[in-house]
Amino acid sequence: PAPSNGKASEAQVKMLFAVIGDLGWSLDDGAEYIGQQLGLDSSPRLKELSKADASKAIDSLRSFQNAQ
């Protein structure tokens, strides 16, 4: 989760980029995903991703966090 002050830590951003790399998303999709995760973007584009992609992203985030 993003900190309440709305600013992401460097570690959070690196983690999100790692997840996007694992998913093989394009940089544009990745940037929007990061923006949404950090509360920077309200773009509806993520909603167009399939549920499978969304759950894969969540699973990747969880497994990455659990590995920390």
ZANU-667343 format. One record per residue (C-alpha): residue number from 1; residue in one letter; x negated, y negated, z. Coordinates in Angstrom, 3 decimals. Layout:
# residues N
> num:residu:c1:c2:c3
> NUM:a:X:Y:Z
...
//
This chain:
# residues 68
> num:residu:c1:c2:c3
> 1:p:0.000:0.000:0.000
> 2:a:-1.120:-3.529:-0.697
> 3:p:-2.042:-5.647:2.310
> 4:s:0.620:-8.089:3.465
> 5:n:-1.422:-11.113:2.391
> 6:g:-0.972:-10.011:-1.216
> 7:k:-4.696:-9.610:-1.846
> 8:a:-6.106:-6.226:-2.734
> 9:s:-9.319:-4.900:-1.311
> 10:e:-12.041:-3.901:-3.746
> 11:a:-11.588:-0.308:-2.591
> 12:q:-7.868:-0.381:-3.469
> 13:v:-8.569:-1.689:-6.949
> 14:k:-11.280:0.916:-7.538
> 15:m:-8.938:3.656:-6.347
> 16:l:-6.199:2.508:-8.726
> 17:f:-8.621:2.367:-11.646
> 18:a:-9.780:5.889:-10.788
> 19:v:-6.183:7.142:-10.821
> 20:i:-5.542:5.490:-14.175
> 21:g:-8.699:7.068:-15.565
> 22:d:-7.542:10.476:-14.348
> 23:l:-4.185:10.002:-16.058
> 24:g:-5.794:8.888:-19.308
> 25:w:-3.580:5.815:-19.564
> 26:s:-4.444:2.949:-21.875
> 27:l:-6.061:-0.104:-20.328
> 28:d:-2.871:-2.124:-20.879
> 29:d:-0.731:0.437:-19.080
> 30:g:-3.375:0.714:-16.391
> 31:a:-3.543:-3.021:-15.840
> 32:e:0.221:-3.204:-15.489
> 33:y:0.220:-0.245:-13.113
> 34:i:-2.445:-1.876:-10.962
> 35:g:-0.544:-5.147:-11.029
> 36:q:2.620:-3.430:-9.856
> 37:q:0.838:-1.431:-7.162
> 38:l:-0.700:-4.640:-5.825
> 39:g:2.559:-6.574:-6.113
> 40:l:1.204:-8.837:-8.853
> 41:d:3.598:-7.950:-11.642
> 42:s:7.294:-7.238:-11.924
> 43:s:7.096:-5.986:-15.501
> 44:p:9.734:-3.369:-16.394
> 45:r:7.248:-1.500:-18.595
> 46:l:6.429:1.071:-15.917
> 47:k:10.089:2.069:-15.788
> 48:e:9.743:3.297:-19.365
> 49:l:7.174:5.921:-18.345
> 50:s:8.545:9.408:-18.043
> 51:k:9.337:10.792:-14.612
> 52:a:6.592:13.354:-15.149
> 53:d:4.031:10.590:-15.633
> 54:a:5.320:8.764:-12.577
> 55:s:5.132:11.838:-10.361
> 56:k:1.679:12.659:-11.749
> 57:a:0.533:9.163:-10.816
> 58:i:1.942:9.545:-7.305
> 59:d:0.365:12.982:-6.899
> 60:s:-2.984:11.638:-8.108
> 61:l:-2.800:8.748:-5.658
> 62:r:-1.938:11.112:-2.805
> 63:s:-4.696:13.590:-3.598
> 64:f:-7.200:10.745:-3.974
> 65:q:-6.159:9.268:-0.630
> 66:n:-6.249:12.679:1.044
> 67:a:-9.801:13.182:-0.217
> 68:q:-10.970:10.014:1.494
//
